[in-house]
Amino acid sequence: MIELISHSAEHTEAIGRCIGNLLKHKVLPCIVLLYGDLGAGKTTLIKGIASALGLDSREVGSASFVIVAEYEGKLPLIHIDLYRIDSADADEIGLWDYLSREAITVIEWADRVTGLEGTMKIKIVELDDSKRIITIEGTDEEDRGYLQAC
């Protein structure tokens, strides 16, 4: 586990780019579970991941209303937002099918559905208007060294 401190939205996005660069080298499917309150910076982090995959981060937004957004970059990126979903609805949206696809799948509000397993778990805690603690699980020593340098 590693803890990083972000001091701005731009820094959170840069940390996301570093995470995205790591994910590019993982075996697919690669599932990232994201946890954090409203406004914590989950979507901002995903923008950074998308940028690392060659996508324009301005095209990535909150998936709260569409639930699932798919992007084609260097690798496919699936952005799932479970804010409006619970375990009972997971089958209806085809959640389990998305998780088996050869893609990087990032799931916001992962705590809404039981039984999710991820390659990486990321929790974002808002300390004030700009400062965040980003805790990342599922990294090896080499990954942690890389992230620490970001």
Secondary structure, 3 states (H helix, E strand, C coil): CEEEEECCHHHHHHHHHHHHHHHCCCCCCEEEEEECCCCCCHHHHHHHHHHHCCCCHHHCCCCCCCCEEEEECCCEEEEEECCCCCHHHCCCCCHHHHHCCCCEEEEECHHHCCCCCCCEEEEEEECCCCCEEEEEECCCHHHHHHHHHC
